[in-house]
Amino acid sequence: KTYEDLDFVALVEFIHESQCMLYYRLGDEAPPAASSYLSKSCHCEKQHEEHVKNESVHVQHHTMGKRSNLRDLPAPTLSKVATLTSADSFIYVNALKHFMDEMAWLESDDALGRRIVCDDVLKMWEPELAYLDSGRFNVTQLYQDAVMKQQRIISS
């Protein structure tokens, strides 16, 4: 299957927001816990509170506690990584664009009517995702463009 064939794709960088979308889309089919999560946690201020509450939980996946930063690798290694992942990057950028379009719709008055993708989350992912699109990728701008596009759709 290709990405376009899938009905729902969650993005790990935006797992909270992905959960909000999934639970909203489930509608009456959602279990009570999902409906509760949607109403209580799918707000920017609530998201921050949940993050602070869960901050003490830490899973260590690497023996040194944190893997080294990809941007710190030598240029020849980065070039090889870019070559090996070019198709992945293309698909991921398109998935991010689609995701932000969906989030803009979810935040619109046609759906939840409240902000879910928070500025602090976008800011946190900005340096991590900047390598995409030949280093010109800006996830905050992508989100803002999606919101503007959604506003144009609603007003037309």
Phi, psi and chi 1 to 4 in degrees:
 res  aa     phi    psi   chi1   chi2   chi3   chi4
   1 LYS       -  147.9  -78.9 -167.0  155.4 -170.0
   2 THR   -96.9  166.9   65.6      -      -      -
   3 TYR   -54.6  -42.8  170.0   77.3      -      -
   4 GLU   -64.5  -22.0  -71.0   83.7   18.5      -
   5 ASP   -78.1  -13.4  -67.6  -25.8      -      -
   6 LEU   -85.5  141.3  -58.3  172.7      -      -
   7 ASP   -81.2  -31.5 -175.2   48.6      -      -
   8 PHE  -147.1  133.9  176.7   77.8      -      -
   9 VAL  -132.3  122.3  174.6      -      -      -
  10 ALA   -91.2  143.8      -      -      -      -
  11 LEU  -108.4  126.6  -61.2  179.7      -      -
  12 VAL   -60.6  -34.7   70.5      -      -      -
  13 GLU   -66.0  -25.7  -67.6   85.2   -3.0      -
  14 PHE  -124.1   50.2  -63.1   96.3      -      -
  15 ILE   -66.4  -39.9 -164.3   65.0      -      -
  16 HIS   -61.2  -48.2  165.4   73.6      -      -
  17 GLU   -64.4  -37.1  -64.1   82.3   -3.1      -
  18 SER   -62.3  -41.8  -64.3      -      -      -
  19 GLN   -61.1  -43.0  -78.0 -179.1  -88.2      -
  20 CYS   -58.4  -45.1  -65.4      -      -      -
  21 MET   -62.8  -46.9  175.7   60.3   74.5      -
  22 LEU   -61.0  -47.6  176.8   61.7      -      -
  23 TYR   -64.5  -37.3  -64.8  159.7      -      -
  24 TYR   -65.3  -44.6 -177.0   83.2      -      -
  25 ARG   -66.7  -29.0  -72.0  177.1   65.6 -175.3
  26 LEU   -67.4  -27.9  -74.0  173.3      -      -
  27 GLY    55.3 -128.2      -      -      -      -
  28 ASP   -67.4  -16.9  -66.0  -22.1      -      -
  29 GLU   -78.0  -13.2  -57.3  -73.6  -39.2      -
  30 ALA   -69.7  139.0      -      -      -      -
  31 PRO   -65.6  159.7   16.3  -22.1      -      -
  32 PRO   -54.2  -39.0  -25.2   32.7      -      -
  33 ALA   -63.6  -36.6      -      -      -      -
  34 ALA   -68.7  -42.2      -      -      -      -
  35 SER   -63.4  -39.0  -62.4      -      -      -
  36 SER   -64.9  -43.6  174.6      -      -      -
  37 TYR   -59.6  -44.9 -176.6   90.2      -      -
  38 LEU   -59.6  -45.1 -177.2   62.5      -      -
  39 SER   -78.4  -32.0   64.6      -      -      -
  40 LYS   -95.1  -28.0  -67.3  179.8 -179.5  175.6
  41 SER  -114.2  -14.4  -62.4      -      -      -
  42 CYS   -89.2   60.7  -66.4      -      -      -
  43 HIS  -141.8  148.4  -53.9  -91.9      -      -
  44 CYS   -58.5  -46.8  -78.8      -      -      -
  45 GLU   -66.2  -35.7   61.7  -82.0   -0.6      -
  46 LYS   -69.6  -38.3  -66.0  -69.3 -176.0 -173.2
  47 GLN   -60.1  -44.0 -179.8  179.5  -11.4      -
  48 HIS   -63.2  -43.3  177.9   71.2      -      -
  49 GLU   -61.6  -42.7  -70.0  171.1   14.6      -
  50 GLU   -63.5  -40.6  -72.6  -65.9  -47.8      -
  51 HIS   -62.6  -44.8  175.2   71.0      -      -
  52 VAL   -64.8  -41.8  170.1      -      -      -
  53 LYS   -62.8  -37.8 -175.5  172.7   76.1  175.2
  54 ASN   -92.9    5.3  -66.0  -34.0      -      -
  55 GLU   -63.3  -26.8 -149.7  166.1   24.0      -
  56 SER   -73.5  -15.4   60.9      -      -      -
  57 VAL   -82.6  123.5  176.5      -      -      -
  58 HIS  -139.1  126.1  176.3   73.2      -      -
  59 VAL  -108.9  125.5  177.2      -      -      -
  60 GLN  -100.5  116.9 -175.9  171.9  -37.2      -
  61 HIS   -98.8  -15.1  -65.9  -76.3      -      -
  62 HIS  -121.0  144.3  -56.2  -81.9      -      -
  63 THR   -62.0  -28.7   56.5      -      -      -
  64 MET   -90.3    2.4  -59.7  -59.4  -70.3      -
  65 GLY    94.1  -31.5      -      -      -      -
  66 LYS  -156.4  135.9 -175.4  176.9 -179.9 -169.2
  67 ARG   -73.0  157.8   69.5  173.3  177.2 -116.5
  68 SER   -68.7  158.8   62.2      -      -      -
  69 ASN   -73.2  130.3 -170.7  -38.5      -      -
  70 LEU   -57.0  -36.2 -179.6   66.3      -      -
  71 ARG   -67.9  -13.3  -67.6  178.9  -60.6  -84.4
  72 ASP   -87.9   -2.8  -65.3  -24.5      -      -
  73 LEU   -73.6  156.1  -65.7  171.8      -      -
  74 PRO   -61.2  150.7  -15.8   24.5      -      -
  75 ALA   -54.7  -43.8      -      -      -      -
  76 PRO   -61.6  -35.1  -22.4   32.2      -      -
  77 THR   -68.5  -44.0  -56.9      -      -      -
  78 LEU   -60.9  -38.1  -71.6  174.1      -      -
  79 SER   -63.3  -42.9  177.8      -      -      -
  80 LYS   -65.1  -41.5  -71.6  177.1 -175.7  175.3
  81 VAL   -61.4  -44.4  168.9      -      -      -
  82 ALA   -61.2  -41.1      -      -      -      -
  83 THR   -64.6  -44.9  -60.1      -      -      -
  84 LEU   -68.6  -26.8  -71.7  170.1      -      -
  85 THR  -111.5   14.2   60.9      -      -      -
  86 SER   -60.2  -43.6   62.4      -      -      -
  87 ALA   -66.6  -40.6      -      -      -      -
  88 ASP   -59.7  -44.4  -61.9  -29.5      -      -
  89 SER   -62.5  -42.4  -65.0      -      -      -
  90 PHE   -60.3  -47.6  176.0   79.3      -      -
  91 ILE   -64.1  -42.2  -67.4  167.5      -      -
  92 TYR   -66.4  -41.1 -173.5   67.7      -      -
  93 VAL   -61.6  -42.6  165.7      -      -      -
  94 ASN   -66.0  -37.3  -75.9  -44.7      -      -
  95 ALA   -64.8  -40.8      -      -      -      -
  96 LEU   -63.1  -42.2  -89.8  170.2      -      -
  97 LYS   -61.5  -46.8  -72.1  177.3 -178.0  174.9
  98 HIS   -62.6  -42.9 -179.4   98.2      -      -
  99 PHE   -60.7  -45.9  177.5   79.3      -      -
 100 MET   -66.3  -34.9  -69.5  -56.7  175.8      -
 101 ASP   -62.1  -43.7  -74.3  -15.2      -      -
 102 GLU   -64.7  -39.6  -74.9 -170.5  -26.2      -
 103 MET   -67.1  -39.4  -66.1  -47.1  -59.1      -
 104 ALA   -61.3  -40.7      -      -      -      -
 105 TRP   -64.5  -45.8  170.7   81.3      -      -
 106 LEU   -60.1  -35.6 -176.1   61.4      -      -
 107 GLU   -78.4  -15.1  -66.8  178.1  -13.5      -
 108 SER   -71.8  167.3   75.9      -      -      -
 109 ASP   -66.8  -15.6  -70.5  -22.1      -      -
 110 ASP   -73.3  -14.6  -71.4  -17.8      -      -
 111 ALA  -127.7 -110.9      -      -      -      -
 112 LEU   -78.7  -30.9  -71.3  177.2      -      -
 113 GLY    71.7   28.1      -      -      -      -
 114 ARG  -150.0  157.9   60.5  179.9  179.5 -102.5
 115 ARG   -73.8  131.5 -176.4   89.5 -172.9  -98.9
 116 ILE  -119.6  -42.4  -63.2  167.0      -      -
 117 VAL   -82.5  109.3 -179.7      -      -      -
 118 CYS   -91.7  148.8  -55.5      -      -      -
 119 ASP   -58.1  -38.5  -69.5  -26.0      -      -
 120 ASP   -67.3  -31.4   59.2  -26.2      -      -
 121 VAL   -70.8  -45.3  173.2      -      -      -
 122 LEU   -59.8  -44.3  -69.0  166.2      -      -
 123 LYS   -62.2  -39.0 -175.4  177.9  178.1 -178.7
 124 MET   -62.5  -38.8  176.9 -179.0   70.9      -
 125 TRP   -86.7  -12.7  -73.8  110.5      -      -
 126 GLU   -52.2  -54.1 -154.0   56.3   61.0      -
 127 PRO   -68.1  -30.4   17.0  -23.8      -      -
 128 GLU   -72.4  -30.6  -68.6  -64.5  -39.5      -
 129 LEU  -101.4   -2.6  -61.5  175.0      -      -
 130 ALA   -62.6  -23.5      -      -      -      -
 131 TYR   -66.9  -21.8   74.6   93.5      -      -
 132 LEU   -66.7  157.7  -65.4  165.8      -      -
 133 ASP    55.2   48.6 -164.3   23.0      -      -
 134 SER    57.9   35.0  -57.8      -      -      -
 135 GLY    82.4    8.7      -      -      -      -
 136 ARG  -105.9    7.4  -61.9 -177.7  -51.5  -99.0
 137 PHE   -77.5  134.8 -167.0   80.3      -      -
 138 ASN  -133.7  103.2 -177.2  -45.1      -      -
 139 VAL   -66.9  -32.9   71.8      -      -      -
 140 THR   -64.8  -44.0  -58.4      -      -      -
 141 GLN   -64.5  -38.5 -171.9   62.2   54.4      -
 142 LEU   -59.9  -44.3 -177.2   66.4      -      -
 143 TYR   -63.6  -47.8  167.2   76.2      -      -
 144 GLN   -61.6  -39.6  -68.8  169.5  -14.8      -
 145 ASP   -63.0  -39.9  -69.2  -12.4      -      -
 146 ALA   -65.1  -40.0      -      -      -      -
 147 VAL   -64.6  -44.5  169.3      -      -      -
 148 MET   -62.7  -42.0  -66.3  -63.4  -72.0      -
 149 LYS   -60.7  -43.5  179.5  178.1  161.1 -174.3
 150 GLN   -63.9  -40.1 -177.7   63.0   36.5      -
 151 GLN   -64.4  -37.9  -70.3  171.6  -13.8      -
 152 ARG   -65.4  -39.9  -76.1 -167.1  -57.8  -87.2
 153 ILE   -63.4  -44.7  -69.1  169.3      -      -
 154 ILE   -66.3  -38.7  -70.1  172.1      -      -
 155 SER   -79.2   -9.3   65.5      -      -      -
 156 SER   -96.9      -   57.3      -      -      -
